[in-house]
Amino acid sequence: NVGITSLILSIKLDEVFLNLFLNLFFLFPHGLSEALSWKKSISKQHSCQKITNLVFFYLQGWVRSVRSQKEVLFLHINDGSSLESLQVVADPSLEKRDLTFGSAVEVQGKLVKSPHRMQNMELQAETIRVVGPCDIWSFPLKMKERHPLEYVRQFPHLRCRNNTLGALLRIRSEATAATHSFFQNNGYVHIHTPIITSNDCEGAGELFQIAVSWAKDSAEETHFFNVPAFLTVSGQLHLEVMAGAFTHVFTFGPTFRAENSQSRRHLAEFYMVEAELSFTESLQDIMQVMEDLFKTVTSTVLSKCPRDVELFHKYIAPAQKVIISYSEAVEILKQAPQTFTFKPEWGCDLQTEHEKYLVKHCGEVPVFVINYPYDLKPFYMRDNEDGPQHTVAAVDLLVPGVGELCGGSLREERLPFLESRLQRLGLTDAYQWYLDLRKFGSVPHGGFGMGFERYLQYILGVDNIKDVIPFPRFSHSCLL
């Protein structure tokens, strides 16, 4: 089975063409889109008539449209490997009562050159078998209707059959593979950081605490792990452990935040791409990896999913960027002609409205904001030892339409600085292991995290983050 183009070569071919097809049999892992591309190129070298009249196809997929005429039956069948469907032309005698939109079918027939300019080929069906019928009256997705994303969000078990969600999930798959390739090609070691942890990396307290069902019947508070355990909010601290043995490490997995928000920017479960670099003393190094990752993954998506990306009609900004300090950002906001809900003041966190204004002010291009207030950021960020406004070596990447996409920093590798800060926060005992990392072969290092769903939102122009993940989890909603 090779996607929508499963080839069964029960055909009359001379020896040369037989060998050619047998060799190509294993080369269509991406279904219809790859087969169409191959067919187009091979037709330039050999007679289309000679090849297409001899190729026998076996298709498995779902019916996207049915059009029955007096002398001919037209079907469009799709298996999810491409936005394009393959047109099937059949004798009306092959039409069955349960051959409807949404039904799963198997079709056998000859692949021939299509007489229509809009398509390269079509399938002349000899047999059609309905594998799984679909009740079109109760099926919530209708054949010729362009459903809004808000509507299909109600049906998490069916929305992947929608064209828009199908395209998005193919893009997500390619972007995932491209992310792994980027890090592996640049010498990073992939680390599986734990989902269950006793650490609160962000320090915001927005944690899902883990409890076992049988503990409810116990009169005493019982911890399965003997200590409170939570779903991870970040793999960063575990990556820092690994950065003591590998110079470049990364992780890519689910993270969790118990934010009581149903906004278009928040999910309770989402995916983070995180990296840690040893032997670096410059925020510029961290920013360069962020930029290279973004450019490489986006370039791959554009080259491998052009039709899917086109569906979203999103213009991706050119390569220029702007770098400003947090202090400069606050001054820009203070001088803004508009009134913000949250008044911008030095020492306060940048809100979404601030981030969007800064991006707009800088020309709707990616903006790096560096050197945030010391008291605003977590304990692990490196002290800049500056004044009078005390800052840390932190960086956020803001992008149009989304706001913060990446966040990173240099880590505090100097033991006395780290001990002092943990002591003031009352965290020395909890993070004794973290201090040990600085005692035994510590090096200057830093890293960052990128929200994968926000990345997809940005490059595709999708308004709601709930529409770029297969099964969204958010406050008061955990369907399926």
Backbone hydrogen bonds, N-H to C=O, Kabsch-Sander energy under -0.5 kcal/mol:
donor,donor_aa,acceptor,acceptor_aa,energy
5,T,2,V,-1.5
6,S,3,G,-0.6
6,S,58,Y,-0.6
8,I,56,F,-1.3
9,L,7,L,-0.5
10,S,8,I,-1.4
11,I,9,L,-1.0
13,L,11,I,-0.8
18,L,14,D,-2.3
19,N,15,E,-2.3
20,L,16,V,-2.0
21,F,17,F,-2.6
22,L,18,L,-2.4
23,N,19,N,-2.1
24,L,20,L,-1.7
25,F,21,F,-1.2
26,F,23,N,-0.6
27,L,24,L,-2.0
31,G,28,F,-1.4
33,S,30,H,-0.6
34,E,31,G,-0.5
35,A,31,G,-2.0
36,L,32,L,-2.8
37,S,33,S,-1.6
38,W,34,E,-2.4
39,K,35,A,-2.9
40,K,36,L,-2.1
41,S,37,S,-1.8
42,I,38,W,-2.8
43,S,39,K,-1.7
44,K,40,K,-0.5
44,K,41,S,-0.8
45,Q,42,I,-1.0
46,H,42,I,-1.6
51,I,47,S,-1.8
52,T,48,C,-3.0
53,N,49,Q,-1.5
54,L,51,I,-2.0
55,V,51,I,-0.9
56,F,54,L,-0.5
57,F,55,V,-0.5
57,F,109,G,-3.6
58,Y,6,S,-2.2
59,L,107,V,-3.3
61,G,105,V,-1.9
62,W,78,N,-2.9
63,V,103,S,-2.6
64,R,76,H,-3.6
65,S,76,H,-1.1
67,R,74,F,-2.8
69,Q,67,R,-0.6
69,Q,72,V,-2.8
73,L,90,A,-2.9
74,F,67,R,-3.2
75,L,88,V,-2.4
76,H,65,S,-1.8
77,I,86,L,-2.2
78,N,62,W,-2.3
86,L,77,I,-2.6
87,Q,85,S,-0.5
88,V,75,L,-3.3
89,V,123,L,-3.3
90,A,73,L,-2.7
94,L,91,D,-2.6
95,E,92,P,-1.6
99,L,96,K,-1.5
100,T,98,D,-1.4
102,G,63,V,-2.9
103,S,100,T,-2.0
104,A,132,G,-2.7
105,V,61,G,-2.7
106,E,129,R,-2.4
107,V,59,L,-2.1
108,Q,127,T,-2.2
109,G,57,F,-1.9
110,K,124,Q,-2.0
111,L,55,V,-2.4
112,V,110,K,-0.6
112,V,122,E,-2.8
114,S,120,N,-1.1
119,Q,116,H,-1.1
122,E,112,V,-2.4
123,L,87,Q,-2.6
124,Q,110,K,-3.2
124,Q,122,E,-0.5
125,A,89,V,-2.4
125,A,123,L,-0.9
126,E,108,Q,-3.6
127,T,108,Q,-1.8
129,R,106,E,-3.0
131,V,104,A,-2.2
131,V,129,R,-0.8
132,G,104,A,-1.7
136,I,134,C,-1.2
138,S,135,D,-0.7
139,F,135,D,-1.7
142,K,140,P,-0.5
145,E,142,K,-1.0
147,H,145,E,-1.1
151,Y,148,P,-0.6
152,V,148,P,-1.8
153,R,149,L,-1.5
154,Q,151,Y,-1.5
155,F,152,V,-1.9
158,L,155,F,-1.9
159,R,155,F,-2.4
161,R,158,L,-2.1
162,N,159,R,-1.7
166,G,162,N,-2.8
167,A,163,N,-2.5
168,L,164,T,-2.3
169,L,165,L,-2.4
170,R,166,G,-1.8
171,I,167,A,-2.2
172,R,168,L,-2.7
173,S,169,L,-2.0
174,E,170,R,-2.3
175,A,171,I,-2.7
176,T,172,R,-2.2
177,A,173,S,-2.2
178,A,174,E,-2.6
179,T,175,A,-1.9
180,H,176,T,-2.0
181,S,177,A,-2.3
182,F,178,A,-2.4
183,F,179,T,-1.9
184,Q,180,H,-2.6
185,N,181,S,-2.8
186,N,182,F,-0.8
186,N,183,F,-0.6
187,G,184,Q,-1.3
188,Y,183,F,-2.7
189,V,248,H,-2.4
191,I,250,F,-3.0
193,T,191,I,-1.2
197,T,230,F,-2.7
201,C,199,N,-0.6
207,L,205,G,-1.7
209,Q,207,L,-0.7
210,I,229,A,-2.9
215,A,212,V,-1.1
216,K,213,S,-1.3
217,D,214,W,-1.1
218,S,215,A,-1.3
222,T,220,E,-0.5
224,F,222,T,-0.5
225,F,227,V,-0.5
226,N,223,H,-1.5
230,F,197,T,-3.3
231,L,208,F,-2.2
232,T,195,I,-2.7
239,L,235,G,-2.1
240,E,236,Q,-2.3
241,V,237,L,-1.3
242,M,238,H,-1.7
243,A,239,L,-2.0
244,G,241,V,-1.4
245,A,242,M,-2.0
246,F,242,M,-2.1
249,V,276,E,-2.1
250,F,189,V,-2.1
251,T,274,E,-2.6
253,G,272,M,-1.6
255,T,270,F,-3.4
256,F,232,T,-2.7
257,R,268,A,-1.8
258,A,206,E,-1.8
259,E,257,R,-1.2
261,S,259,E,-2.2
266,H,263,S,-1.1
268,A,473,R,-3.4
269,E,473,R,-1.0
270,F,255,T,-2.3
272,M,253,G,-2.6
273,V,450,M,-2.6
274,E,251,T,-2.8
274,E,272,M,-0.6
275,A,448,F,-2.3
276,E,249,V,-2.5
277,L,446,G,-3.6
278,S,247,T,-3.1
279,F,444,P,-1.5
280,T,444,P,-1.5
285,D,282,S,-0.7
286,I,282,S,-1.0
287,M,283,L,-2.7
288,Q,284,Q,-2.2
289,V,285,D,-1.7
290,M,286,I,-2.1
291,E,287,M,-2.4
292,D,288,Q,-2.8
293,L,289,V,-2.8
294,F,290,M,-2.3
295,K,291,E,-2.6
296,T,292,D,-2.6
297,V,293,L,-2.5
298,T,294,F,-2.3
299,S,295,K,-2.4
300,T,296,T,-2.0
301,V,297,V,-2.4
302,L,298,T,-2.5
303,S,299,S,-1.8
304,K,300,T,-2.4
305,C,301,V,-2.4
309,V,305,C,-2.7
310,E,306,P,-2.1
311,L,307,R,-1.1
312,F,309,V,-1.6
313,H,309,V,-0.5
313,H,310,E,-1.1
314,K,309,V,-0.6
316,I,314,K,-0.6
322,V,366,P,-1.9
324,I,368,F,-2.9
326,Y,370,I,-2.6
329,A,325,S,-2.3
330,V,326,Y,-2.4
331,E,327,S,-1.8
332,I,328,E,-2.3
333,L,329,A,-2.2
334,K,330,V,-2.3
335,Q,331,E,-1.6
336,A,333,L,-1.1
343,K,341,T,-0.6
348,C,345,E,-2.0
355,E,351,Q,-2.5
356,K,352,T,-2.5
357,Y,353,E,-1.6
358,L,354,H,-2.5
359,V,355,E,-2.0
360,K,356,K,-2.2
361,H,357,Y,-3.2
362,C,358,L,-1.8
363,G,360,K,-1.5
364,E,359,V,-2.6
365,V,359,V,-0.7
367,V,398,L,-2.8
368,F,322,V,-3.2
369,V,367,V,-0.6
369,V,396,D,-2.8
370,I,324,I,-2.2
370,I,368,F,-0.5
371,N,394,A,-2.1
372,Y,392,V,-0.7
374,Y,390,H,-2.5
376,L,373,P,-1.2
377,K,373,P,-0.7
377,K,374,Y,-0.8
381,M,378,P,-1.4
382,R,410,L,-2.2
384,N,391,T,-2.5
390,H,388,P,-0.9
392,V,372,Y,-2.7
393,A,382,R,-2.4
394,A,392,V,-2.1
395,V,408,G,-2.8
396,D,369,V,-2.3
397,L,406,C,-2.6
398,L,367,V,-3.3
398,L,396,D,-0.6
399,V,403,G,-2.7
402,V,399,V,-1.3
403,G,399,V,-2.4
405,L,397,L,-3.4
406,C,397,L,-1.2
407,G,449,G,-2.1
408,G,395,V,-3.0
409,S,447,G,-2.3
410,L,393,A,-2.3
411,R,445,H,-2.9
412,E,380,Y,-2.9
413,E,411,R,-1.0
415,L,413,E,-0.7
418,L,414,R,-2.1
419,E,415,L,-3.0
420,S,416,P,-2.2
421,R,417,F,-1.9
422,L,418,L,-2.6
423,Q,419,E,-2.1
424,R,420,S,-1.9
425,L,421,R,-1.7
426,G,422,L,-0.6
426,G,423,Q,-0.8
427,L,422,L,-2.8
428,T,422,L,-0.6
431,Y,427,L,-1.9
432,Q,429,D,-1.1
435,L,431,Y,-1.6
436,D,432,Q,-1.9
437,L,433,W,-1.1
438,R,434,Y,-0.6
438,R,435,L,-0.9
439,K,435,L,-0.8
439,K,436,D,-0.8
440,F,436,D,-1.5
441,G,439,K,-0.7
446,G,277,L,-2.0
447,G,409,S,-2.2
448,F,275,A,-1.7
449,G,407,G,-2.4
450,M,273,V,-3.0
451,G,405,L,-1.9
452,F,271,Y,-2.4
452,F,450,M,-0.6
453,E,271,Y,-0.6
455,Y,451,G,-2.0
456,L,452,F,-2.1
457,Q,453,E,-2.5
458,Y,454,R,-2.3
459,I,455,Y,-2.3
460,L,456,L,-1.7
461,G,457,Q,-1.8
462,V,457,Q,-1.0
465,I,264,R,-2.9
467,D,464,N,-2.1
468,V,465,I,-1.5
474,F,477,S,-1.9
475,S,261,S,-0.9
477,S,474,F,-2.5
